[in-house]
Each structure stands twice: as C-alpha cells, then as structure tokens.
C-alpha cells in the first residue's frame, strides 16, 4: 500500500510493511516552481494541492499556484493537462486554450474524465483534454464515489452531480458552523466521509451525520 503526499513542490509516495517503518520515494518534483519534465526534474507549486489517481496509476495534481492540472504517468513523466502557468482565467476549450483559476480539489472517474473545482466552479476535463464548466458555483471539494457517481461540496452541503451539472442534495447533512468542506470521499455503500475545518464526519447514505474525530463546532 502506498500513500501519496504533496510536500513542498514534490509528490512523494509513502509505503511500508510495518507501522514504524516507512520508505519515501519521490514520484515527481524537486521544489517550488513550474516545469513539465520527468521525475525530480519537474516542479510544482505547493499551495492547496489536490491529488487523485485513476485505475492505471496515473496521478492528477491540481497545482493551485500555477492555475493548472498536471498529470503524472507511472514513469514519473509530468505533463500539463489543462490551464496555463501563472495565467488564471475561466475559458473553456482544448489544451492550450482553457484556463483555470486556483484549482483545488480534483477527482477522476472510470471514463477518464477529470473533475476539478476552481474559482469558476466545477470544471470537467475530458480524456481528449477539452475543458468545460458545469453551472455550479461555490464548489469547495469534489470526488467520485466508489459507486461511480460524481459528488461536489457546494457551500457547506454535499450534492450528487450529473454530467449536465444537475444537482441532488446528498442525505441531509449540512456542515454549517464548522467551516467549509475541504475534502471528502464516498464509499461503495454511499457512506460519505467528510473533512471540515474542525472535524471528520461519517454520513450514512440514509442517516444522520456523526463526528468521527474533532469537534463539530470548535477548532483546536
């Protein structure tokens, strides 16, 4: 088992056979900046970096500082999938034309479509590289559940999202008063695990939210 961690402009895989023994391997990056290359020759920003992987092991990085989504192949080759370094914007279109604005959370579905939330809302990058924007504002996080469905945190509520941008409120959970939803995941049973500014929550598909860790109303 390996865990991907973004550290100061580097993407690092952490693995280990025992709880007290870990090995650190740099998959790509060598420090702050922007450069598409292979392995440690590449550079990333390090602010609000989101990570996702597809079934082939390709890693997707929302490089917030550089207003781009980057793709890392299994051999460590880094390429820009969408956006342009240091140029923010809201333009849709093919690679080289589309622009992103401070992308944060990122996810990828079984069809290879990459979802990313930025200052413009929810953006969808097709396998061809074409970027479109769904009519959804104030998105703070996005995920693809193990059930294959798209989910987005809009303001402080989780919604199921269709490919056309239609939304359905998920369960009855509202994280009001705990800060924005910064990250979440949905398992194969539809149970959501949500991180807010003050707590980690567990939300059954048909049930009440419960705090797994932290405080429902106070940081500390």
Secondary structure, DSSP 8 states (H G I E B T S, - for coil): -EEEEEETTEEEEEEEEETTEEEEEEEE--SBS-B--BGGG-BB--SS-EEEE-TT--EEEEEGGGTEEEEE-TT-BEEEEEEBTTB-----BSTTT---SS---EEE-TT--EEEEETTEEEEE-TTS-EEEES--SEEEEEE-TTS-EEEEETTEEEEE-TTS-EEEEEEEE-TTS----EEEE-TTS-EEEE-SSEEEEE-TTS-EEEEEE-SS---
